[in-house]
Amino acid sequence: MHLYAFGSICRGEIDASSDIDLLACLSEPNQSIDPNKFSIYTYERIKKLWEEGNPFSWHLHLESSLIYSSDGANFLRDLQAPSKYSNAANDCKKFQKLFTESYSSLMESSNSMVFNLSCMFLATRNFATCFSLGTGDPIFSRLSPLLIAKKLPIERGAFDILVRARILSTRGYGDPISEPEVKTAKSVAPVIIEWMSDCLSKEGAP
């Protein structure tokens, strides 16, 4: 068994809204590991992700810290670097589609408003992460769209509305999104769509 922390705690990016991401690498099911607290993977599955150059493998390679080892070894470190990530364009297009569909749903109905805003954040953050990983300069922060070289051209306050919606949707934590904030999120959505298209253009594609 090998247990790791990864993500924001390893980046030093923790705040009141952060959770602690935990990974358990196991050779067989273990009832002492709570699936509500840990992302649970077999060793073989982790090795497969490494072979594929999956973004999650790069996330773990760059931003994880061993907290327990049953054999004294560091399983992830000993795997060395994952294979090159080569699916950036397709993954970015997938998240572009998620953003567009979520934005359309938001414009059509006020039902599931926070959920749609949350999906818009997820799509934007994951798009930026995959794009940056494809260019060889990966940023896994929740603020990755504002930190990558091809920066999303919106104000931090507008982006934070989407961040808050994600936290509300997944953890039920934080202040409700106000009507003016929803209006702001709607107003910047076309800018985000244009930014995604620009990133995926021949000149910007990773």
C-alpha positions in Angstrom: 0.0 0.0 0.0 1.2 3.5 -0.9 -0.7 6.6 0.2 -0.1 10.1 -1.3 -1.4 13.6 -0.9 -1.5 15.5 -4.2 -2.8 18.8 -5.7 -3.3 22.1 -3.9 -1.7 21.0 -0.6 1.5 20.1 -2.5 1.4 23.4 -4.4 1.0 25.4 -1.2 -2.3 26.7 -2.6 -4.6 25.8 0.3 -7.3 28.1 1.5 -10.5 27.8 3.5 -12.3 26.3 0.4 -9.6 23.7 -0.4 -9.9 20.0 0.3 -7.0 17.6 0.6 -6.6 15.3 -2.3 -5.5 11.8 -1.3 -4.5 8.8 -3.4 -4.3 5.2 -2.3 -2.3 2.7 -4.5 -3.4 -0.8 -3.6 -2.7 -4.3 -4.9 -6.1 -5.6 -3.6 -9.2 -4.1 -1.9 -8.7 -2.8 1.6 -11.6 -1.9 3.8 -9.6 0.4 6.0 -9.3 2.9 3.0 -12.3 5.1 2.8 -13.3 5.7 -0.8 -15.0 8.9 0.2 -11.6 10.3 1.3 -9.2 8.6 -1.1 -8.9 8.2 -4.9 -8.2 4.5 -5.0 -6.2 2.9 -7.8 -4.6 -0.4 -8.4 -0.8 -0.4 -9.2 -1.6 -1.8 -12.6 -4.0 1.0 -13.4 -1.5 3.6 -12.3 1.1 2.1 -14.5 -1.3 2.2 -17.4 -1.9 5.9 -16.9 1.8 6.4 -16.9 2.2 4.5 -20.2 -0.6 6.6 -21.7 0.9 9.9 -20.6 -2.5 10.7 -19.0 -2.9 14.2 -17.5 -3.6 12.7 -14.1 -0.3 10.8 -14.3 1.5 14.0 -14.9 -0.4 15.7 -12.1 0.7 12.9 -9.7 4.3 13.0 -11.0 4.7 16.7 -10.5 2.5 17.4 -7.5 2.3 14.5 -5.1 3.9 13.6 -1.8 4.2 10.2 -0.2 2.6 10.0 3.2 2.7 6.2 3.8 4.6 3.2 2.2 4.1 -0.4 3.3 7.4 -1.4 1.8 9.6 1.7 2.3 9.6 2.5 -1.4 8.1 5.4 -3.2 6.0 3.8 -5.9 5.2 6.9 -8.0 8.7 8.3 -7.8 10.1 5.0 -8.9 7.9 5.0 -12.0 9.9 8.1 -13.1 8.3 10.5 -15.7 5.1 9.4 -17.5 5.1 9.0 -21.3 4.6 12.2 -23.3 1.1 13.6 -23.3 -0.1 13.6 -26.9 -3.9 14.0 -26.7 -4.0 17.7 -25.8 -6.0 18.8 -28.9 -8.7 16.2 -28.5 -9.0 16.7 -24.7 -9.3 20.5 -25.2 -12.0 20.0 -27.7 -13.9 17.8 -25.3 -13.8 20.5 -22.6 -14.7 23.2 -25.1 -17.8 21.2 -25.9 -18.6 20.8 -22.2 -18.3 24.6 -21.7 -20.5 25.4 -24.7 -23.2 23.0 -23.7 -23.2 24.2 -20.0 -23.3 27.8 -21.1 -26.3 27.0 -23.5 -28.1 25.3 -20.6 -27.4 28.3 -18.3 -28.8 30.7 -21.0 -31.9 28.6 -21.6 -33.0 28.1 -17.9 -32.3 29.2 -14.4 -32.7 25.7 -13.2 -29.4 24.0 -12.2 -27.8 27.4 -12.4 -25.0 26.7 -10.0 -24.4 23.3 -11.5 -24.0 24.8 -15.0 -21.6 27.5 -13.7 -19.7 24.7 -12.0 -19.4 22.8 -15.2 -18.3 25.9 -17.0 -15.5 26.3 -14.4 -14.5 22.6 -14.7 -14.3 22.9 -18.5 -12.3 26.1 -18.4 -9.8 24.9 -15.8 -9.3 21.5 -17.5 -9.0 23.0 -20.9 -6.2 25.3 -19.6 -4.5 22.4 -17.8 -4.6 20.1 -20.9 -3.4 23.0 -23.1 -0.5 23.9 -20.8 0.5 20.2 -20.5 0.4 19.9 -24.2 2.8 22.8 -24.6 5.2 21.3 -22.1 4.6 23.9 -19.3 1.8 22.3 -17.2 -0.1 24.2 -14.6 -2.6 22.2 -12.5 -3.9 25.1 -10.3 -7.6 25.9 -10.2 -6.5 29.3 -11.5 -4.6 27.7 -14.5 -6.6 29.6 -17.1 -5.2 32.9 -15.6 -1.7 31.5 -15.2 -0.8 29.8 -18.4 1.2 31.6 -21.2 -1.9 31.9 -23.4 -3.9 33.6 -20.5 -7.7 33.8 -20.4 -8.4 37.5 -21.0 -11.0 38.0 -18.2 -10.8 39.7 -14.8 -9.9 37.5 -11.8 -13.2 38.5 -10.1 -15.3 37.2 -13.0 -13.4 33.9 -13.0 -13.8 33.6 -9.2 -17.6 33.4 -9.7 -17.1 30.2 -11.6 -14.7 28.9 -8.9 -17.2 29.6 -6.2 -19.9 27.9 -8.2 -17.8 24.8 -8.4 -17.2 24.8 -4.7 -20.9 25.3 -4.0 -21.9 22.5 -6.3 -19.4 19.9 -5.1 -19.0 20.8 -1.4 -22.0 23.0 -0.5 -19.6 25.6 0.9 -19.6 29.3 0.4 -21.9 32.3 -0.3 -24.7 31.9 -2.9 -24.1 33.3 -6.4 -26.0 36.5 -6.8 -28.0 37.6 -9.8 -25.5 40.3 -10.8 -22.7 37.6 -10.5 -24.7 35.3 -12.8 -25.0 38.2 -15.3 -21.3 38.7 -15.1 -20.6 35.0 -15.7 -22.9 35.1 -18.7 -21.2 38.2 -20.1 -17.7 36.6 -20.0 -18.7 33.2 -21.4 -18.4 34.3 -25.1 -14.9 35.6 -24.3 -14.0 32.2 -22.8 -15.4 30.4 -25.9 -13.3 32.7 -28.2 -10.2 32.1 -26.1 -10.7 28.3 -26.4 -11.1 28.6 -30.2 -8.0 30.8 -30.4 -6.0 28.2 -28.4 -7.1 25.5 -30.7 -6.3 27.4 -33.9 -3.4 26.3 -36.0 -1.3 29.1 -34.5 -2.1 28.3 -30.9 -2.7 24.5 -30.8 -0.4 22.5 -28.5 
